[in-house]
Structure formats: structure tokens, C-alpha cells
Amino acid sequence: MNILERKLEKNFKDNLLTADKIRDEIVRFQKAGKKVVFTNGVFDILHIGHLTYLEEARNLGDVLVVGVNSNASVKVNKGDKRPINSETNRAFVLLGTKFVDYTVIFNEKTPEKLLDILKPDIHVKGGDYKKEDLPETKVVEKNGGEVKILSFVDNISTTEIIKRIINVYSEK
């Protein structure tokens, strides 16, 4: 049974796992010759930029694992007014897409600690990052993985969507 068939036979919410459980899954996939791709982010209000990015990430391997910033981590990275959606809801929405196989919630500002546990084959980030500037690069490469920077979808962001919503609903 392939990953997609297994994903469809379960409740999609069952694939939000702890780091240790995902590590076990990754080891199993890697032993079977599957390439595991990891990415991370807030994914607060899912939009076309996210979906384009997730599709591109998924196409680099056989399994896509997404690290979702916890609510506390989002507040550190984005400010006190974020996130709009809870960490669990954001993880479940990602699992509802056809691209994401597993999600895991992490509490740190960056996913270095998580990447050191998971040891994916590929770690991807969006085109607004540079490989040499990512703190994760050292961890990923130390564990034999590679870091890839994907394309950037311009002018689409959750922050801009929130601003548009505020503007529309604050008009009198």
C-alpha cells in the first residue's frame, strides 16, 4: 500500500504526530527507499502561495512532513495578535491538502531542534530565504540532508490578507 492509499484510509487528523512518532515513520520510509521532504511555517490563513509552495515541496520527494509553529512560537515570530487560527487547526488544514502527509507542531522560533530529531532527506524553504542565512542548514547538512530553496510567489501573504479583511470590515 502506498503513502496516498494509507493516508486516505485513515482520518486525516491522525497524521498530526509528535516528533518521536514522525521520526519512526521517517526511518521506516527511508529504509524503504523513500525520500522524505520537510518544511515548516506558520500557515495561519492558507492561500495560493502556500499551496504552490507545498506542491513544489511535495514534488521533491515521496513524503512531505510539515512542521507547524506552535501558537507561542508564532507570537514570538509574528507578534501578539497572531496566530489567527490555533496550531491544531493550522496543522489539520495542512493535512487536508493533497500535498501534506504528516504535520508536527514545534515550539521553538526555528525548527533546528526538530530537524535534528527528524533527519529528513530534504529541507525546503521559500524563495524569500537564502540557504546560507538559514540556521537550519548546518543541522540538516550535518545529518546528511540537503537544503533547497523553492520559488517565491510574490505579493501574497497572510499579513496582507489580514490587512485587506480589516480594511473591508472597518469601513462604515
C-alpha beads as a LAMMPS data file, in Angstrom:
LAMMPS data file: protein, C-alpha beads

172 atoms
171 bonds

1 atom types
1 bond types

-500.0 500.0 xlo xhi
-500.0 500.0 ylo yhi
-500.0 500.0 zlo zhi

Masses

1 110.0

Atoms # bond

1 1 1 0.000 0.000 0.000
2 1 1 1.466 3.385 -0.953
3 1 1 1.503 6.517 1.199
4 1 1 -1.546 8.027 -0.527
5 1 1 -3.646 4.889 -0.019
6 1 1 -2.620 4.783 3.667
7 1 1 -3.403 8.477 4.037
8 1 1 -6.879 8.029 2.550
9 1 1 -7.826 5.023 4.682
10 1 1 -7.224 6.955 7.923
11 1 1 -8.821 10.059 9.352
12 1 1 -6.611 12.878 8.067
13 1 1 -6.325 14.215 11.618
14 1 1 -4.480 11.017 12.608
15 1 1 -1.374 12.290 10.791
16 1 1 -0.672 15.107 13.252
17 1 1 2.045 13.325 15.223
18 1 1 4.677 14.015 17.845
19 1 1 8.288 14.446 16.746
20 1 1 9.189 10.962 18.057
21 1 1 6.333 9.276 16.176
22 1 1 7.181 11.108 12.960
23 1 1 10.834 10.127 13.393
24 1 1 9.743 6.468 13.498
25 1 1 7.714 6.970 10.300
26 1 1 10.630 8.719 8.576
27 1 1 13.022 5.896 9.452
28 1 1 10.537 3.388 8.036
29 1 1 10.125 5.371 4.813
30 1 1 13.856 5.896 4.379
31 1 1 14.541 2.173 4.899
32 1 1 12.005 1.516 2.128
33 1 1 13.954 3.850 -0.183
34 1 1 11.508 6.744 0.025
35 1 1 12.706 10.348 0.002
36 1 1 11.324 12.446 2.881
37 1 1 10.899 16.196 2.443
38 1 1 10.391 18.571 5.377
39 1 1 9.289 22.160 5.501
40 1 1 7.927 24.400 8.206
41 1 1 5.944 27.552 8.747
42 1 1 3.017 29.270 10.384
43 1 1 0.399 28.639 7.643
44 1 1 -2.084 30.840 9.528
45 1 1 -4.521 31.560 6.714
46 1 1 -3.804 29.106 3.903
47 1 1 -3.548 30.810 0.496
48 1 1 -2.403 30.088 -3.071
49 1 1 1.204 30.989 -2.247
50 1 1 1.221 28.292 0.451
51 1 1 -0.363 25.712 -1.850
52 1 1 2.069 26.449 -4.685
53 1 1 4.951 26.107 -2.242
54 1 1 3.621 22.867 -0.708
55 1 1 3.084 21.320 -4.134
56 1 1 6.624 22.222 -5.178
57 1 1 8.000 20.791 -1.905
58 1 1 5.984 17.564 -2.259
59 1 1 7.259 17.058 -5.802
60 1 1 10.831 16.830 -4.479
61 1 1 10.193 13.516 -2.722
62 1 1 7.797 10.766 -1.711
63 1 1 6.608 12.044 1.675
64 1 1 6.062 15.631 2.861
65 1 1 6.261 16.441 6.569
66 1 1 5.340 19.967 7.677
67 1 1 6.482 21.469 10.962
68 1 1 3.851 23.922 12.185
69 1 1 4.905 26.719 14.523
70 1 1 3.069 26.474 17.848
71 1 1 0.876 29.373 18.961
72 1 1 3.651 30.544 21.317
73 1 1 6.246 30.335 18.546
74 1 1 4.031 32.372 16.196
75 1 1 3.694 35.111 18.816
76 1 1 7.495 35.301 19.054
77 1 1 7.867 35.413 15.246
78 1 1 4.795 37.460 14.228
79 1 1 3.647 39.416 17.298
80 1 1 0.919 39.176 19.935
81 1 1 -2.020 39.425 17.517
82 1 1 -1.101 36.206 15.741
83 1 1 -1.923 33.470 15.077
84 1 1 -5.465 33.887 13.846
85 1 1 -6.012 30.108 13.789
86 1 1 -4.839 27.710 16.506
87 1 1 -1.824 25.459 15.988
88 1 1 -4.027 22.350 15.838
89 1 1 -6.405 23.873 13.291
90 1 1 -3.476 25.005 11.122
91 1 1 -1.931 21.503 11.269
92 1 1 -5.244 19.849 10.383
93 1 1 -5.927 22.212 7.458
94 1 1 -2.498 21.336 6.026
95 1 1 -3.270 17.622 6.393
96 1 1 -6.475 18.213 4.435
97 1 1 -4.478 19.183 1.356
98 1 1 -3.323 16.563 -1.114
99 1 1 0.329 17.581 -0.667
100 1 1 0.970 17.111 3.071
101 1 1 1.398 13.629 4.551
102 1 1 2.273 14.481 8.166
103 1 1 2.348 17.516 10.424
104 1 1 4.135 18.124 13.709
105 1 1 3.834 21.165 15.976
106 1 1 7.039 22.684 17.338
107 1 1 7.597 25.360 19.997
108 1 1 10.922 26.910 19.031
109 1 1 11.435 30.036 16.914
110 1 1 13.125 27.929 14.207
111 1 1 12.921 24.160 13.518
112 1 1 16.599 23.312 14.148
113 1 1 15.877 21.061 17.150
114 1 1 13.054 19.316 15.276
115 1 1 15.205 18.790 12.185
116 1 1 17.913 17.243 14.342
117 1 1 15.347 14.702 15.572
118 1 1 13.617 14.011 12.239
119 1 1 16.636 13.927 9.876
120 1 1 14.717 14.342 6.596
121 1 1 16.406 13.885 3.235
122 1 1 15.479 17.399 2.091
123 1 1 14.541 20.554 4.000
124 1 1 12.865 23.233 1.889
125 1 1 12.181 26.920 2.404
126 1 1 10.579 29.567 0.210
127 1 1 12.330 31.867 -2.218
128 1 1 12.382 34.697 0.328
129 1 1 15.181 32.826 2.161
130 1 1 18.841 32.178 1.351
131 1 1 20.315 28.777 2.192
132 1 1 23.427 30.285 3.741
133 1 1 21.335 32.503 6.061
134 1 1 19.171 29.686 7.450
135 1 1 20.126 28.462 10.925
136 1 1 18.708 25.058 9.929
137 1 1 21.245 24.495 7.131
138 1 1 24.038 23.341 9.477
139 1 1 21.765 20.834 11.231
140 1 1 20.328 19.400 8.016
141 1 1 23.705 19.035 6.300
142 1 1 25.317 17.590 9.462
143 1 1 22.709 14.811 9.296
144 1 1 23.319 14.098 5.598
145 1 1 20.347 16.002 4.208
146 1 1 20.161 18.856 1.749
147 1 1 18.513 22.273 1.887
148 1 1 16.603 23.537 -1.154
149 1 1 15.157 26.991 -1.718
150 1 1 11.922 26.985 -3.706
151 1 1 10.350 29.678 -5.842
152 1 1 8.667 32.688 -4.283
153 1 1 5.076 33.648 -5.044
154 1 1 5.124 37.440 -4.941
155 1 1 2.549 39.720 -3.317
156 1 1 0.691 37.001 -1.433
157 1 1 0.930 36.784 2.332
158 1 1 -1.269 36.075 5.320
159 1 1 -0.393 39.520 6.701
160 1 1 -1.702 41.175 3.513
161 1 1 -4.892 39.078 3.630
162 1 1 -5.464 40.136 7.254
163 1 1 -4.939 43.810 6.315
164 1 1 -7.486 43.500 3.473
165 1 1 -10.029 41.889 5.826
166 1 1 -9.537 44.663 8.400
167 1 1 -9.911 47.342 5.703
168 1 1 -13.084 45.817 4.276
169 1 1 -14.758 45.239 7.638
170 1 1 -13.711 48.533 9.211
171 1 1 -15.453 50.593 6.500
172 1 1 -18.612 52.259 7.704

Bonds

1 1 1 2
2 1 2 3
3 1 3 4
4 1 4 5
5 1 5 6
6 1 6 7
7 1 7 8
8 1 8 9
9 1 9 10
10 1 10 11
11 1 11 12
12 1 12 13
13 1 13 14
14 1 14 15
15 1 15 16
16 1 16 17
17 1 17 18
18 1 18 19
19 1 19 20
20 1 20 21
21 1 21 22
22 1 22 23
23 1 23 24
24 1 24 25
25 1 25 26
26 1 26 27
27 1 27 28
28 1 28 29
29 1 29 30
30 1 30 31
31 1 31 32
32 1 32 33
33 1 33 34
34 1 34 35
35 1 35 36
36 1 36 37
37 1 37 38
38 1 38 39
39 1 39 40
40 1 40 41
41 1 41 42
42 1 42 43
43 1 43 44
44 1 44 45
45 1 45 46
46 1 46 47
47 1 47 48
48 1 48 49
49 1 49 50
50 1 50 51
51 1 51 52
52 1 52 53
53 1 53 54
54 1 54 55
55 1 55 56
56 1 56 57
57 1 57 58
58 1 58 59
59 1 59 60
60 1 60 61
61 1 61 62
62 1 62 63
63 1 63 64
64 1 64 65
65 1 65 66
66 1 66 67
67 1 67 68
68 1 68 69
69 1 69 70
70 1 70 71
71 1 71 72
72 1 72 73
73 1 73 74
74 1 74 75
75 1 75 76
76 1 76 77
77 1 77 78
78 1 78 79
79 1 79 80
80 1 80 81
81 1 81 82
82 1 82 83
83 1 83 84
84 1 84 85
85 1 85 86
86 1 86 87
87 1 87 88
88 1 88 89
89 1 89 90
90 1 90 91
91 1 91 92
92 1 92 93
93 1 93 94
94 1 94 95
95 1 95 96
96 1 96 97
97 1 97 98
98 1 98 99
99 1 99 100
100 1 100 101
101 1 101 102
102 1 102 103
103 1 103 104
104 1 104 105
105 1 105 106
106 1 106 107
107 1 107 108
108 1 108 109
109 1 109 110
110 1 110 111
111 1 111 112
112 1 112 113
113 1 113 114
114 1 114 115
115 1 115 116
116 1 116 117
117 1 117 118
118 1 118 119
119 1 119 120
120 1 120 121
121 1 121 122
122 1 122 123
123 1 123 124
124 1 124 125
125 1 125 126
126 1 126 127
127 1 127 128
128 1 128 129
129 1 129 130
130 1 130 131
131 1 131 132
132 1 132 133
133 1 133 134
134 1 134 135
135 1 135 136
136 1 136 137
137 1 137 138
138 1 138 139
139 1 139 140
140 1 140 141
141 1 141 142
142 1 142 143
143 1 143 144
144 1 144 145
145 1 145 146
146 1 146 147
147 1 147 148
148 1 148 149
149 1 149 150
150 1 150 151
151 1 151 152
152 1 152 153
153 1 153 154
154 1 154 155
155 1 155 156
156 1 156 157
157 1 157 158
158 1 158 159
159 1 159 160
160 1 160 161
161 1 161 162
162 1 162 163
163 1 163 164
164 1 164 165
165 1 165 166
166 1 166 167
167 1 167 168
168 1 168 169
169 1 169 170
170 1 170 171
171 1 171 172
